[in-house]
Amino acid sequence: MRGLRRLAAVIAAVAATAGCTTVVSPPEWYAKPAVSDYKPPMVDVGALLGDLTTLDPCSLFEPSDFGNGLFVSGTGFDECLLTLSTPGSTEPGVMISVGGVDQAKQFTGQRAPVEKDGFRTTEYLDNYAQCGRLVLFDDLALSAYIRRMGGGAQNQCSLLGAGFTKMLERLKKNPKQVKHRVYGKNSFGPVDPCRAMPSAGTAGLTVKRSWPTKHTCQWSNAAQTIIMRVTFGLYSSPTPPARPVTIAGRVTDRMEAPAGNTVHCILQYNHVKLPDEPKYESVSLVVSHMTSTDMAAACDQAGKAAEQLWAQLPPTS
């Protein structure tokens, strides 16, 4: 038997060196080699994030994912802000926003989406995001973008892209890292500004836009020349030139921000201080007149709207 095996081996070797072209087909049951076009299953981003109204966007990543990132002390319920310092520069560092969720169609300047490692992502560029990334899911998108370019910083978009990739790697590897806030008594967290604002506070502003997280609402006139936005979030006490005014019995900081032919009047009320943190739950109401320099008119409109809304807000105790 061994002799037969050796003979078969010798014949095979001779046939190979002699250039024998006889091809023996494999049996039908023989498995074909795997093709290298395997795609991992898509991550259910909606299930991973959970309830968007309680989502803590700062739990989605580590500041070190974006280099020498540091959390900004004042931020909203809707996004997490961090800054990157530039060694040797005296100018402000890069400011990055991470974790905001909005309708995907609201992000303009999107490139063709790509699917990689179970996520559907794209890059985008618009008036607010000088460099942005999106995770697309359902008809929504979770964003990370550079809100402010820093002085002297180099390769800022590369920094953002690398941090964005690390964030997705973390989420896929450990989805349990996603945290949700538990709102306390009289918290602004459960208050939807689109529903809380009485109609008297938005007279003449017929276009309304809400966000999936239910912490921000915006009203405008049809021409988009007057815009009012209300945002609930977590903020540090504002710094001068804020001026205190009393609205509906609540001490409110008023700030004026002229910008060329546009004026912005900002009213901010700090509600409940968070335990062990230098932050307050806060509401800001901003009225912007996009084609006017009449600050008094903008602040008058803001004050009247705040009178309506502040009266509907939870008490401090």
ChimeraX commands (.cxc) that place a marker at each C-alpha (Angstrom):
marker #1 position 0.00,0.00,0.00 radius 0.5
marker #1 position 2.84,2.36,0.89 radius 0.5
marker #1 position 4.44,1.55,-2.47 radius 0.5
marker #1 position 1.29,2.59,-4.28 radius 0.5
marker #1 position 1.25,5.91,-2.42 radius 0.5
marker #1 position 4.87,6.60,-3.31 radius 0.5
marker #1 position 4.17,5.72,-6.94 radius 0.5
marker #1 position 1.20,8.10,-7.03 radius 0.5
marker #1 position 3.34,10.86,-5.56 radius 0.5
marker #1 position 6.10,10.29,-8.09 radius 0.5
marker #1 position 3.63,10.31,-10.98 radius 0.5
marker #1 position 2.11,13.58,-9.72 radius 0.5
marker #1 position 5.54,15.19,-9.43 radius 0.5
marker #1 position 6.56,14.07,-12.89 radius 0.5
marker #1 position 3.29,15.35,-14.36 radius 0.5
marker #1 position 3.86,18.72,-12.74 radius 0.5
marker #1 position 7.41,19.11,-14.03 radius 0.5
marker #1 position 6.42,17.85,-17.46 radius 0.5
marker #1 position 3.85,20.62,-17.82 radius 0.5
marker #1 position 0.86,18.31,-17.73 radius 0.5
marker #1 position -2.29,20.38,-18.30 radius 0.5
marker #1 position -4.86,17.89,-17.10 radius 0.5
marker #1 position -7.13,19.65,-14.61 radius 0.5
marker #1 position -9.09,17.66,-12.09 radius 0.5
marker #1 position -12.27,19.45,-11.01 radius 0.5
marker #1 position -13.01,19.48,-7.27 radius 0.5
marker #1 position -16.09,17.59,-6.13 radius 0.5
marker #1 position -19.34,19.51,-5.90 radius 0.5
marker #1 position -19.26,19.48,-2.09 radius 0.5
marker #1 position -15.89,21.24,-2.00 radius 0.5
marker #1 position -16.27,24.67,-0.40 radius 0.5
marker #1 position -15.15,27.65,-2.44 radius 0.5
marker #1 position -12.71,30.07,-0.82 radius 0.5
marker #1 position -14.38,32.94,1.03 radius 0.5
marker #1 position -14.61,36.19,-0.90 radius 0.5
marker #1 position -13.13,39.19,0.92 radius 0.5
marker #1 position -16.22,41.42,0.61 radius 0.5
marker #1 position -17.56,40.66,4.08 radius 0.5
marker #1 position -19.29,43.59,5.76 radius 0.5
marker #1 position -19.91,43.61,9.50 radius 0.5
marker #1 position -23.53,44.02,10.56 radius 0.5
marker #1 position -24.65,47.61,10.90 radius 0.5
marker #1 position -24.74,49.03,14.42 radius 0.5
marker #1 position -28.23,50.00,15.55 radius 0.5
marker #1 position -27.28,53.56,16.48 radius 0.5
marker #1 position -30.79,54.48,17.56 radius 0.5
marker #1 position -30.88,51.61,20.05 radius 0.5
marker #1 position -27.32,52.37,21.17 radius 0.5
marker #1 position -28.14,56.00,22.00 radius 0.5
marker #1 position -31.51,55.25,23.56 radius 0.5
marker #1 position -33.83,58.03,24.73 radius 0.5
marker #1 position -32.48,61.19,23.11 radius 0.5
marker #1 position -34.23,63.45,25.63 radius 0.5
marker #1 position -32.06,62.08,28.46 radius 0.5
marker #1 position -28.88,61.24,26.52 radius 0.5
marker #1 position -25.65,62.58,28.05 radius 0.5
marker #1 position -23.55,63.43,24.97 radius 0.5
marker #1 position -20.38,63.77,27.08 radius 0.5
marker #1 position -20.56,60.02,27.78 radius 0.5
marker #1 position -20.03,59.15,24.11 radius 0.5
marker #1 position -16.27,59.78,24.12 radius 0.5
marker #1 position -13.20,60.66,26.16 radius 0.5
marker #1 position -11.63,64.12,25.74 radius 0.5
marker #1 position -8.31,62.41,24.99 radius 0.5
marker #1 position -9.88,60.97,21.83 radius 0.5
marker #1 position -9.47,64.45,20.36 radius 0.5
marker #1 position -5.92,65.05,21.56 radius 0.5
marker #1 position -5.45,67.31,24.59 radius 0.5
marker #1 position -9.17,67.98,24.88 radius 0.5
marker #1 position -10.78,69.52,27.95 radius 0.5
marker #1 position -14.50,69.67,28.66 radius 0.5
marker #1 position -15.98,73.17,28.54 radius 0.5
marker #1 position -17.56,73.98,31.90 radius 0.5
marker #1 position -20.74,75.39,30.40 radius 0.5
marker #1 position -22.61,73.30,27.85 radius 0.5
marker #1 position -26.14,72.38,26.89 radius 0.5
marker #1 position -28.22,69.25,27.28 radius 0.5
marker #1 position -27.94,68.79,23.50 radius 0.5
marker #1 position -24.18,68.70,22.91 radius 0.5
marker #1 position -20.83,68.34,24.64 radius 0.5
marker #1 position -18.18,71.00,24.09 radius 0.5
marker #1 position -14.44,70.64,24.53 radius 0.5
marker #1 position -11.42,72.75,23.73 radius 0.5
marker #1 position -8.01,71.86,22.38 radius 0.5
marker #1 position -5.15,74.15,23.31 radius 0.5
marker #1 position -2.35,75.01,20.91 radius 0.5
marker #1 position 1.14,74.97,22.48 radius 0.5
marker #1 position 2.85,78.33,22.17 radius 0.5
marker #1 position -0.28,80.18,21.06 radius 0.5
marker #1 position -1.94,82.94,23.08 radius 0.5
marker #1 position -5.11,82.77,20.99 radius 0.5
marker #1 position -8.17,80.69,21.95 radius 0.5
marker #1 position -7.89,76.99,21.21 radius 0.5
marker #1 position -10.04,74.86,18.96 radius 0.5
marker #1 position -13.59,74.35,20.22 radius 0.5
marker #1 position -15.30,71.10,19.23 radius 0.5
marker #1 position -18.96,70.15,19.58 radius 0.5
marker #1 position -19.79,66.45,19.93 radius 0.5
marker #1 position -23.02,64.53,20.33 radius 0.5
marker #1 position -25.64,66.85,18.88 radius 0.5
marker #1 position -28.53,65.03,17.18 radius 0.5
marker #1 position -30.72,66.59,14.51 radius 0.5
marker #1 position -32.60,65.65,11.36 radius 0.5
marker #1 position -30.02,64.53,8.79 radius 0.5
marker #1 position -31.47,66.89,6.20 radius 0.5
marker #1 position -30.56,69.89,8.37 radius 0.5
marker #1 position -26.83,69.32,7.77 radius 0.5
marker #1 position -25.88,70.90,4.46 radius 0.5
marker #1 position -22.77,70.30,2.40 radius 0.5
marker #1 position -22.73,66.54,2.99 radius 0.5
marker #1 position -20.43,64.27,1.02 radius 0.5
marker #1 position -21.51,60.83,-0.17 radius 0.5
marker #1 position -21.94,58.56,2.88 radius 0.5
marker #1 position -19.70,55.55,3.46 radius 0.5
marker #1 position -20.25,52.37,5.46 radius 0.5
marker #1 position -17.37,51.19,7.61 radius 0.5
marker #1 position -17.12,49.04,10.73 radius 0.5
marker #1 position -20.89,48.93,11.09 radius 0.5
marker #1 position -21.49,52.69,10.93 radius 0.5
marker #1 position -22.80,54.87,8.11 radius 0.5
marker #1 position -20.90,58.14,8.21 radius 0.5
marker #1 position -20.18,61.21,6.16 radius 0.5
marker #1 position -18.33,64.52,6.23 radius 0.5
marker #1 position -20.04,67.87,5.93 radius 0.5
marker #1 position -19.31,71.58,5.80 radius 0.5
marker #1 position -21.74,74.44,6.42 radius 0.5
marker #1 position -21.94,77.92,7.92 radius 0.5
marker #1 position -21.78,76.56,11.47 radius 0.5
marker #1 position -19.37,73.66,11.05 radius 0.5
marker #1 position -16.01,74.56,9.57 radius 0.5
marker #1 position -15.21,70.86,9.57 radius 0.5
marker #1 position -17.81,68.23,10.48 radius 0.5
marker #1 position -18.54,64.50,10.73 radius 0.5
marker #1 position -21.89,62.72,10.97 radius 0.5
marker #1 position -23.12,59.30,12.04 radius 0.5
marker #1 position -26.27,58.67,10.01 radius 0.5
marker #1 position -29.13,56.57,11.39 radius 0.5
marker #1 position -32.80,56.43,10.49 radius 0.5
marker #1 position -33.49,60.00,9.30 radius 0.5
marker #1 position -31.25,61.48,11.99 radius 0.5
marker #1 position -27.58,62.32,12.36 radius 0.5
marker #1 position -25.22,62.59,15.33 radius 0.5
marker #1 position -22.60,65.26,14.76 radius 0.5
marker #1 position -19.06,66.18,15.71 radius 0.5
marker #1 position -17.72,69.42,14.32 radius 0.5
marker #1 position -15.29,72.26,14.87 radius 0.5
marker #1 position -17.26,75.19,16.18 radius 0.5
marker #1 position -14.27,77.52,16.41 radius 0.5
marker #1 position -10.90,77.24,14.73 radius 0.5
marker #1 position -8.07,77.86,17.18 radius 0.5
marker #1 position -5.21,80.26,16.76 radius 0.5
marker #1 position -2.12,78.59,15.37 radius 0.5
marker #1 position -3.63,75.10,15.41 radius 0.5
marker #1 position -2.59,72.77,12.61 radius 0.5
marker #1 position -4.40,69.85,10.99 radius 0.5
marker #1 position -7.59,70.60,12.91 radius 0.5
marker #1 position -9.86,68.61,10.61 radius 0.5
marker #1 position -7.50,65.64,10.93 radius 0.5
marker #1 position -7.75,65.93,14.73 radius 0.5
marker #1 position -11.52,65.93,14.50 radius 0.5
marker #1 position -11.57,62.96,12.13 radius 0.5
marker #1 position -9.23,60.91,14.33 radius 0.5
marker #1 position -11.28,61.67,17.44 radius 0.5
marker #1 position -14.52,60.86,15.63 radius 0.5
marker #1 position -13.12,57.46,14.61 radius 0.5
marker #1 position -11.98,56.71,18.17 radius 0.5
marker #1 position -15.42,57.64,19.49 radius 0.5
marker #1 position -17.10,55.16,17.14 radius 0.5
marker #1 position -14.60,52.46,18.09 radius 0.5
marker #1 position -15.44,53.03,21.77 radius 0.5
marker #1 position -19.18,52.92,21.16 radius 0.5
marker #1 position -18.97,49.69,19.18 radius 0.5
marker #1 position -16.67,48.02,21.69 radius 0.5
marker #1 position -18.51,49.17,24.80 radius 0.5
marker #1 position -22.05,50.43,24.10 radius 0.5
marker #1 position -22.77,50.42,27.84 radius 0.5
marker #1 position -20.59,53.52,28.19 radius 0.5
marker #1 position -23.55,55.57,26.92 radius 0.5
marker #1 position -25.10,57.31,29.93 radius 0.5
marker #1 position -28.43,58.99,30.50 radius 0.5
marker #1 position -29.30,61.82,32.84 radius 0.5
marker #1 position -31.78,61.39,35.66 radius 0.5
marker #1 position -33.54,64.72,36.02 radius 0.5
marker #1 position -34.31,65.89,39.54 radius 0.5
marker #1 position -37.34,67.60,40.96 radius 0.5
marker #1 position -38.23,70.84,39.16 radius 0.5
marker #1 position -35.58,70.17,36.51 radius 0.5
marker #1 position -35.67,71.84,33.11 radius 0.5
marker #1 position -34.61,68.53,31.55 radius 0.5
marker #1 position -38.11,67.20,30.77 radius 0.5
marker #1 position -39.41,70.59,29.56 radius 0.5
marker #1 position -39.96,70.77,25.80 radius 0.5
marker #1 position -39.66,74.47,24.88 radius 0.5
marker #1 position -41.80,74.02,21.77 radius 0.5
marker #1 position -44.69,72.99,23.99 radius 0.5
marker #1 position -43.93,75.20,26.99 radius 0.5
marker #1 position -43.90,78.52,25.12 radius 0.5
marker #1 position -47.37,80.13,25.01 radius 0.5
marker #1 position -48.52,81.31,21.60 radius 0.5
marker #1 position -48.53,84.90,22.87 radius 0.5
marker #1 position -44.75,84.70,23.17 radius 0.5
marker #1 position -44.25,83.92,19.48 radius 0.5
marker #1 position -46.63,86.39,17.84 radius 0.5
marker #1 position -45.70,86.92,14.20 radius 0.5
marker #1 position -43.22,84.03,14.18 radius 0.5
marker #1 position -45.06,81.41,12.18 radius 0.5
marker #1 position -42.25,78.98,11.33 radius 0.5
marker #1 position -41.38,76.58,14.14 radius 0.5
marker #1 position -38.53,74.07,14.26 radius 0.5
marker #1 position -37.88,71.48,16.95 radius 0.5
marker #1 position -34.94,69.18,17.67 radius 0.5
marker #1 position -35.15,65.41,18.36 radius 0.5
marker #1 position -33.71,65.89,21.86 radius 0.5
marker #1 position -36.58,68.24,22.82 radius 0.5
marker #1 position -34.34,70.78,24.62 radius 0.5
marker #1 position -34.29,73.44,21.87 radius 0.5
marker #1 position -36.98,75.16,19.83 radius 0.5
marker #1 position -36.78,77.91,17.23 radius 0.5
marker #1 position -39.39,80.25,15.80 radius 0.5
marker #1 position -39.01,82.67,12.89 radius 0.5
marker #1 position -40.99,84.77,10.48 radius 0.5
marker #1 position -41.44,83.54,6.93 radius 0.5
marker #1 position -38.60,85.73,5.64 radius 0.5
marker #1 position -36.18,84.46,8.31 radius 0.5
marker #1 position -35.33,88.05,9.24 radius 0.5
marker #1 position -36.44,87.56,12.85 radius 0.5
marker #1 position -35.40,84.39,14.67 radius 0.5
marker #1 position -36.04,83.40,18.27 radius 0.5
marker #1 position -34.45,80.35,19.86 radius 0.5
marker #1 position -34.99,78.86,23.30 radius 0.5
marker #1 position -32.51,76.34,24.69 radius 0.5
marker #1 position -32.48,74.46,27.99 radius 0.5
marker #1 position -29.11,73.21,29.17 radius 0.5
marker #1 position -26.26,73.34,31.64 radius 0.5
marker #1 position -24.31,76.57,31.82 radius 0.5
marker #1 position -21.87,78.40,34.02 radius 0.5
marker #1 position -22.80,81.83,35.29 radius 0.5
marker #1 position -22.34,84.36,32.48 radius 0.5
marker #1 position -19.60,86.95,32.71 radius 0.5
marker #1 position -19.98,90.71,32.12 radius 0.5
marker #1 position -21.32,92.52,30.15 radius 0.5
marker #1 position -24.43,90.69,31.37 radius 0.5
marker #1 position -26.96,92.98,33.05 radius 0.5
marker #1 position -29.44,91.56,35.58 radius 0.5
marker #1 position -33.14,92.17,34.94 radius 0.5
marker #1 position -36.18,90.66,36.62 radius 0.5
marker #1 position -38.61,88.80,34.36 radius 0.5
marker #1 position -41.69,87.05,35.75 radius 0.5
marker #1 position -40.12,87.24,39.19 radius 0.5
marker #1 position -36.88,85.55,38.10 radius 0.5
marker #1 position -33.54,87.35,38.06 radius 0.5
marker #1 position -32.29,87.05,34.49 radius 0.5
marker #1 position -29.04,88.04,32.80 radius 0.5
marker #1 position -29.42,90.20,29.71 radius 0.5
marker #1 position -26.67,90.40,27.10 radius 0.5
marker #1 position -26.56,92.38,23.87 radius 0.5
marker #1 position -24.52,91.25,20.87 radius 0.5
marker #1 position -24.48,93.57,17.86 radius 0.5
marker #1 position -22.86,92.13,14.73 radius 0.5
marker #1 position -22.77,94.42,11.72 radius 0.5
marker #1 position -26.30,94.78,10.39 radius 0.5
marker #1 position -27.59,92.12,12.79 radius 0.5
marker #1 position -28.44,92.34,16.49 radius 0.5
marker #1 position -28.86,89.56,19.05 radius 0.5
marker #1 position -30.53,90.03,22.43 radius 0.5
marker #1 position -29.85,87.21,24.88 radius 0.5
marker #1 position -31.77,86.48,28.07 radius 0.5
marker #1 position -30.44,83.75,30.35 radius 0.5
marker #1 position -31.98,82.51,33.57 radius 0.5
marker #1 position -29.95,80.22,35.83 radius 0.5
marker #1 position -32.33,77.87,37.60 radius 0.5
marker #1 position -31.04,75.10,39.86 radius 0.5
marker #1 position -27.36,74.65,40.74 radius 0.5
marker #1 position -26.05,71.15,40.21 radius 0.5
marker #1 position -24.57,69.45,43.29 radius 0.5
marker #1 position -20.76,69.48,43.42 radius 0.5
marker #1 position -20.47,71.30,40.08 radius 0.5
marker #1 position -20.09,74.98,39.15 radius 0.5
marker #1 position -23.03,74.68,36.76 radius 0.5
marker #1 position -26.67,75.59,36.72 radius 0.5
marker #1 position -29.60,74.26,34.81 radius 0.5
marker #1 position -30.38,77.22,32.64 radius 0.5
marker #1 position -32.65,78.53,29.93 radius 0.5
marker #1 position -31.53,80.98,27.26 radius 0.5
marker #1 position -33.82,82.91,24.96 radius 0.5
marker #1 position -32.16,84.63,22.01 radius 0.5
marker #1 position -33.91,87.01,19.63 radius 0.5
marker #1 position -31.97,87.84,16.46 radius 0.5
marker #1 position -32.96,90.60,14.06 radius 0.5
marker #1 position -31.00,89.64,10.96 radius 0.5
marker #1 position -31.45,92.84,8.95 radius 0.5
marker #1 position -31.66,95.48,11.66 radius 0.5
marker #1 position -29.43,97.37,14.07 radius 0.5
marker #1 position -32.29,98.20,16.46 radius 0.5
marker #1 position -31.16,96.44,19.64 radius 0.5
marker #1 position -33.96,97.99,21.70 radius 0.5
marker #1 position -36.58,96.37,19.45 radius 0.5
marker #1 position -34.90,92.97,19.67 radius 0.5
marker #1 position -34.63,93.13,23.47 radius 0.5
marker #1 position -38.23,94.33,23.79 radius 0.5
marker #1 position -39.38,91.30,21.80 radius 0.5
marker #1 position -37.14,88.99,23.83 radius 0.5
marker #1 position -38.44,90.40,27.11 radius 0.5
marker #1 position -42.09,89.92,26.14 radius 0.5
marker #1 position -41.45,86.33,25.05 radius 0.5
marker #1 position -39.53,85.57,28.25 radius 0.5
marker #1 position -42.39,86.96,30.37 radius 0.5
marker #1 position -44.62,84.35,28.78 radius 0.5
marker #1 position -42.19,81.42,29.01 radius 0.5
marker #1 position -40.61,82.08,32.41 radius 0.5
marker #1 position -44.10,82.00,33.98 radius 0.5
marker #1 position -44.53,78.41,32.76 radius 0.5
marker #1 position -41.20,77.07,34.08 radius 0.5
marker #1 position -40.83,74.84,37.16 radius 0.5
marker #1 position -40.17,76.60,40.48 radius 0.5
marker #1 position -36.74,76.43,42.11 radius 0.5
marker #1 position -38.08,74.42,45.05 radius 0.5
marker link #1:1,2 radius 0.2
marker link #1:2,3 radius 0.2
marker link #1:3,4 radius 0.2
marker link #1:4,5 radius 0.2
marker link #1:5,6 radius 0.2
marker link #1:6,7 radius 0.2
marker link #1:7,8 radius 0.2
marker link #1:8,9 radius 0.2
marker link #1:9,10 radius 0.2
marker link #1:10,11 radius 0.2
marker link #1:11,12 radius 0.2
marker link #1:12,13 radius 0.2
marker link #1:13,14 radius 0.2
marker link #1:14,15 radius 0.2
marker link #1:15,16 radius 0.2
marker link #1:16,17 radius 0.2
marker link #1:17,18 radius 0.2
marker link #1:18,19 radius 0.2
marker link #1:19,20 radius 0.2
marker link #1:20,21 radius 0.2
marker link #1:21,22 radius 0.2
marker link #1:22,23 radius 0.2
marker link #1:23,24 radius 0.2
marker link #1:24,25 radius 0.2
marker link #1:25,26 radius 0.2
marker link #1:26,27 radius 0.2
marker link #1:27,28 radius 0.2
marker link #1:28,29 radius 0.2
marker link #1:29,30 radius 0.2
marker link #1:30,31 radius 0.2
marker link #1:31,32 radius 0.2
marker link #1:32,33 radius 0.2
marker link #1:33,34 radius 0.2
marker link #1:34,35 radius 0.2
marker link #1:35,36 radius 0.2
marker link #1:36,37 radius 0.2
marker link #1:37,38 radius 0.2
marker link #1:38,39 radius 0.2
marker link #1:39,40 radius 0.2
marker link #1:40,41 radius 0.2
marker link #1:41,42 radius 0.2
marker link #1:42,43 radius 0.2
marker link #1:43,44 radius 0.2
marker link #1:44,45 radius 0.2
marker link #1:45,46 radius 0.2
marker link #1:46,47 radius 0.2
marker link #1:47,48 radius 0.2
marker link #1:48,49 radius 0.2
marker link #1:49,50 radius 0.2
marker link #1:50,51 radius 0.2
marker link #1:51,52 radius 0.2
marker link #1:52,53 radius 0.2
marker link #1:53,54 radius 0.2
marker link #1:54,55 radius 0.2
marker link #1:55,56 radius 0.2
marker link #1:56,57 radius 0.2
marker link #1:57,58 radius 0.2
marker link #1:58,59 radius 0.2
marker link #1:59,60 radius 0.2
marker link #1:60,61 radius 0.2
marker link #1:61,62 radius 0.2
marker link #1:62,63 radius 0.2
marker link #1:63,64 radius 0.2
marker link #1:64,65 radius 0.2
marker link #1:65,66 radius 0.2
marker link #1:66,67 radius 0.2
marker link #1:67,68 radius 0.2
marker link #1:68,69 radius 0.2
marker link #1:69,70 radius 0.2
marker link #1:70,71 radius 0.2
marker link #1:71,72 radius 0.2
marker link #1:72,73 radius 0.2
marker link #1:73,74 radius 0.2
marker link #1:74,75 radius 0.2
marker link #1:75,76 radius 0.2
marker link #1:76,77 radius 0.2
marker link #1:77,78 radius 0.2
marker link #1:78,79 radius 0.2
marker link #1:79,80 radius 0.2
marker link #1:80,81 radius 0.2
marker link #1:81,82 radius 0.2
marker link #1:82,83 radius 0.2
marker link #1:83,84 radius 0.2
marker link #1:84,85 radius 0.2
marker link #1:85,86 radius 0.2
marker link #1:86,87 radius 0.2
marker link #1:87,88 radius 0.2
marker link #1:88,89 radius 0.2
marker link #1:89,90 radius 0.2
marker link #1:90,91 radius 0.2
marker link #1:91,92 radius 0.2
marker link #1:92,93 radius 0.2
marker link #1:93,94 radius 0.2
marker link #1:94,95 radius 0.2
marker link #1:95,96 radius 0.2
marker link #1:96,97 radius 0.2
marker link #1:97,98 radius 0.2
marker link #1:98,99 radius 0.2
marker link #1:99,100 radius 0.2
marker link #1:100,101 radius 0.2
marker link #1:101,102 radius 0.2
marker link #1:102,103 radius 0.2
marker link #1:103,104 radius 0.2
marker link #1:104,105 radius 0.2
marker link #1:105,106 radius 0.2
marker link #1:106,107 radius 0.2
marker link #1:107,108 radius 0.2
marker link #1:108,109 radius 0.2
marker link #1:109,110 radius 0.2
marker link #1:110,111 radius 0.2
marker link #1:111,112 radius 0.2
marker link #1:112,113 radius 0.2
marker link #1:113,114 radius 0.2
marker link #1:114,115 radius 0.2
marker link #1:115,116 radius 0.2
marker link #1:116,117 radius 0.2
marker link #1:117,118 radius 0.2
marker link #1:118,119 radius 0.2
marker link #1:119,120 radius 0.2
marker link #1:120,121 radius 0.2
marker link #1:121,122 radius 0.2
marker link #1:122,123 radius 0.2
marker link #1:123,124 radius 0.2
marker link #1:124,125 radius 0.2
marker link #1:125,126 radius 0.2
marker link #1:126,127 radius 0.2
marker link #1:127,128 radius 0.2
marker link #1:128,129 radius 0.2
marker link #1:129,130 radius 0.2
marker link #1:130,131 radius 0.2
marker link #1:131,132 radius 0.2
marker link #1:132,133 radius 0.2
marker link #1:133,134 radius 0.2
marker link #1:134,135 radius 0.2
marker link #1:135,136 radius 0.2
marker link #1:136,137 radius 0.2
marker link #1:137,138 radius 0.2
marker link #1:138,139 radius 0.2
marker link #1:139,140 radius 0.2
marker link #1:140,141 radius 0.2
marker link #1:141,142 radius 0.2
marker link #1:142,143 radius 0.2
marker link #1:143,144 radius 0.2
marker link #1:144,145 radius 0.2
marker link #1:145,146 radius 0.2
marker link #1:146,147 radius 0.2
marker link #1:147,148 radius 0.2
marker link #1:148,149 radius 0.2
marker link #1:149,150 radius 0.2
marker link #1:150,151 radius 0.2
marker link #1:151,152 radius 0.2
marker link #1:152,153 radius 0.2
marker link #1:153,154 radius 0.2
marker link #1:154,155 radius 0.2
marker link #1:155,156 radius 0.2
marker link #1:156,157 radius 0.2
marker link #1:157,158 radius 0.2
marker link #1:158,159 radius 0.2
marker link #1:159,160 radius 0.2
marker link #1:160,161 radius 0.2
marker link #1:161,162 radius 0.2
marker link #1:162,163 radius 0.2
marker link #1:163,164 radius 0.2
marker link #1:164,165 radius 0.2
marker link #1:165,166 radius 0.2
marker link #1:166,167 radius 0.2
marker link #1:167,168 radius 0.2
marker link #1:168,169 radius 0.2
marker link #1:169,170 radius 0.2
marker link #1:170,171 radius 0.2
marker link #1:171,172 radius 0.2
marker link #1:172,173 radius 0.2
marker link #1:173,174 radius 0.2
marker link #1:174,175 radius 0.2
marker link #1:175,176 radius 0.2
marker link #1:176,177 radius 0.2
marker link #1:177,178 radius 0.2
marker link #1:178,179 radius 0.2
marker link #1:179,180 radius 0.2
marker link #1:180,181 radius 0.2
marker link #1:181,182 radius 0.2
marker link #1:182,183 radius 0.2
marker link #1:183,184 radius 0.2
marker link #1:184,185 radius 0.2
marker link #1:185,186 radius 0.2
marker link #1:186,187 radius 0.2
marker link #1:187,188 radius 0.2
marker link #1:188,189 radius 0.2
marker link #1:189,190 radius 0.2
marker link #1:190,191 radius 0.2
marker link #1:191,192 radius 0.2
marker link #1:192,193 radius 0.2
marker link #1:193,194 radius 0.2
marker link #1:194,195 radius 0.2
marker link #1:195,196 radius 0.2
marker link #1:196,197 radius 0.2
marker link #1:197,198 radius 0.2
marker link #1:198,199 radius 0.2
marker link #1:199,200 radius 0.2
marker link #1:200,201 radius 0.2
marker link #1:201,202 radius 0.2
marker link #1:202,203 radius 0.2
marker link #1:203,204 radius 0.2
marker link #1:204,205 radius 0.2
marker link #1:205,206 radius 0.2
marker link #1:206,207 radius 0.2
marker link #1:207,208 radius 0.2
marker link #1:208,209 radius 0.2
marker link #1:209,210 radius 0.2
marker link #1:210,211 radius 0.2
marker link #1:211,212 radius 0.2
marker link #1:212,213 radius 0.2
marker link #1:213,214 radius 0.2
marker link #1:214,215 radius 0.2
marker link #1:215,216 radius 0.2
marker link #1:216,217 radius 0.2
marker link #1:217,218 radius 0.2
marker link #1:218,219 radius 0.2
marker link #1:219,220 radius 0.2
marker link #1:220,221 radius 0.2
marker link #1:221,222 radius 0.2
marker link #1:222,223 radius 0.2
marker link #1:223,224 radius 0.2
marker link #1:224,225 radius 0.2
marker link #1:225,226 radius 0.2
marker link #1:226,227 radius 0.2
marker link #1:227,228 radius 0.2
marker link #1:228,229 radius 0.2
marker link #1:229,230 radius 0.2
marker link #1:230,231 radius 0.2
marker link #1:231,232 radius 0.2
marker link #1:232,233 radius 0.2
marker link #1:233,234 radius 0.2
marker link #1:234,235 radius 0.2
marker link #1:235,236 radius 0.2
marker link #1:236,237 radius 0.2
marker link #1:237,238 radius 0.2
marker link #1:238,239 radius 0.2
marker link #1:239,240 radius 0.2
marker link #1:240,241 radius 0.2
marker link #1:241,242 radius 0.2
marker link #1:242,243 radius 0.2
marker link #1:243,244 radius 0.2
marker link #1:244,245 radius 0.2
marker link #1:245,246 radius 0.2
marker link #1:246,247 radius 0.2
marker link #1:247,248 radius 0.2
marker link #1:248,249 radius 0.2
marker link #1:249,250 radius 0.2
marker link #1:250,251 radius 0.2
marker link #1:251,252 radius 0.2
marker link #1:252,253 radius 0.2
marker link #1:253,254 radius 0.2
marker link #1:254,255 radius 0.2
marker link #1:255,256 radius 0.2
marker link #1:256,257 radius 0.2
marker link #1:257,258 radius 0.2
marker link #1:258,259 radius 0.2
marker link #1:259,260 radius 0.2
marker link #1:260,261 radius 0.2
marker link #1:261,262 radius 0.2
marker link #1:262,263 radius 0.2
marker link #1:263,264 radius 0.2
marker link #1:264,265 radius 0.2
marker link #1:265,266 radius 0.2
marker link #1:266,267 radius 0.2
marker link #1:267,268 radius 0.2
marker link #1:268,269 radius 0.2
marker link #1:269,270 radius 0.2
marker link #1:270,271 radius 0.2
marker link #1:271,272 radius 0.2
marker link #1:272,273 radius 0.2
marker link #1:273,274 radius 0.2
marker link #1:274,275 radius 0.2
marker link #1:275,276 radius 0.2
marker link #1:276,277 radius 0.2
marker link #1:277,278 radius 0.2
marker link #1:278,279 radius 0.2
marker link #1:279,280 radius 0.2
marker link #1:280,281 radius 0.2
marker link #1:281,282 radius 0.2
marker link #1:282,283 radius 0.2
marker link #1:283,284 radius 0.2
marker link #1:284,285 radius 0.2
marker link #1:285,286 radius 0.2
marker link #1:286,287 radius 0.2
marker link #1:287,288 radius 0.2
marker link #1:288,289 radius 0.2
marker link #1:289,290 radius 0.2
marker link #1:290,291 radius 0.2
marker link #1:291,292 radius 0.2
marker link #1:292,293 radius 0.2
marker link #1:293,294 radius 0.2
marker link #1:294,295 radius 0.2
marker link #1:295,296 radius 0.2
marker link #1:296,297 radius 0.2
marker link #1:297,298 radius 0.2
marker link #1:298,299 radius 0.2
marker link #1:299,300 radius 0.2
marker link #1:300,301 radius 0.2
marker link #1:301,302 radius 0.2
marker link #1:302,303 radius 0.2
marker link #1:303,304 radius 0.2
marker link #1:304,305 radius 0.2
marker link #1:305,306 radius 0.2
marker link #1:306,307 radius 0.2
marker link #1:307,308 radius 0.2
marker link #1:308,309 radius 0.2
marker link #1:309,310 radius 0.2
marker link #1:310,311 radius 0.2
marker link #1:311,312 radius 0.2
marker link #1:312,313 radius 0.2
marker link #1:313,314 radius 0.2
marker link #1:314,315 radius 0.2
marker link #1:315,316 radius 0.2
marker link #1:316,317 radius 0.2
view
